[in-house]
Amino acid sequence: MAGGDWSAARAESHLTRSAITGPLLRVQLLLPVLAPAAQSAAQAAYGMREAGTAAELQEAREDAIRASDALVAAAGVALAA
């Protein structure tokens, strides 16, 4: 990658991290019972960056969707209590 490409990739990475970290922290602070599910969802989202092939990316996307669904389900249980 050329210098400009790295700068753009780094800026995009920071935006992605900010989009995940802010909500993750709020969930952990407001509903600590959801912290494990929220952390799993965040890690699954970050895991998509590790994909080296289209098949790996698809698998990582599906993992992230499952982790997100698990977080939503856990939030529903916590809020219904």
C-alpha positions in Angstrom: 0.0 0.0 0.0 1.1 3.5 -0.7 1.3 6.1 2.2 -2.1 7.6 1.4 -3.7 4.1 1.3 -2.4 3.4 4.8 -3.6 6.7 6.1 -7.1 6.1 4.7 -7.1 2.5 6.1 -6.0 3.8 9.5 -8.7 6.5 9.5 -11.4 4.0 8.5 -10.1 1.6 11.3 -10.4 4.4 13.8 -14.0 5.2 12.7 -14.9 1.5 13.0 -13.4 1.2 16.4 -15.2 4.4 17.6 -18.5 3.1 16.2 -18.1 -0.1 18.2 -16.3 1.1 21.4 -18.8 3.9 22.4 -21.9 1.7 22.4 -19.9 -1.2 23.9 -18.9 1.0 26.9 -22.4 2.3 27.4 -23.9 -1.2 27.4 -21.2 -2.4 29.9 -21.8 0.6 32.2 -25.6 0.7 32.1 -26.3 -3.1 32.0 -23.2 -4.9 33.3 -25.0 -8.2 33.0 -24.7 -7.7 29.2 -21.0 -7.1 29.3 -20.0 -10.7 28.2 -22.5 -10.7 25.3 -21.5 -7.2 24.2 -17.8 -8.0 24.3 -18.5 -11.2 22.2 -20.4 -9.1 19.7 -17.6 -6.5 19.5 -14.9 -9.2 19.1 -16.9 -10.9 16.4 -17.2 -7.6 14.5 -13.5 -7.0 14.8 -12.9 -10.6 13.7 -14.1 -9.8 10.3 -10.9 -7.9 9.7 -8.9 -11.2 10.0 -10.6 -12.8 7.0 -8.2 -13.7 4.3 -10.7 -15.1 1.7 -14.2 -14.4 0.7 -15.3 -17.6 2.4 -13.6 -16.6 5.6 -15.2 -13.2 5.5 -18.7 -14.8 5.0 -18.1 -17.1 8.0 -16.9 -14.1 10.1 -20.0 -12.1 9.0 -22.2 -15.0 10.1 -20.4 -15.2 13.4 -20.9 -11.5 13.9 -24.6 -11.7 13.2 -25.0 -14.6 15.6 -23.1 -12.7 18.3 -25.2 -9.6 17.7 -28.4 -11.7 17.9 -27.2 -13.2 21.1 -26.6 -9.7 22.5 -30.1 -8.6 21.5 -31.6 -11.7 23.1 -29.7 -11.2 26.3 -30.8 -7.5 26.4 -34.4 -8.6 26.0 -34.1 -11.0 29.0 -32.3 -8.4 31.1 -34.8 -5.6 30.3 -37.8 -7.9 30.9 -36.6 -8.8 34.4 
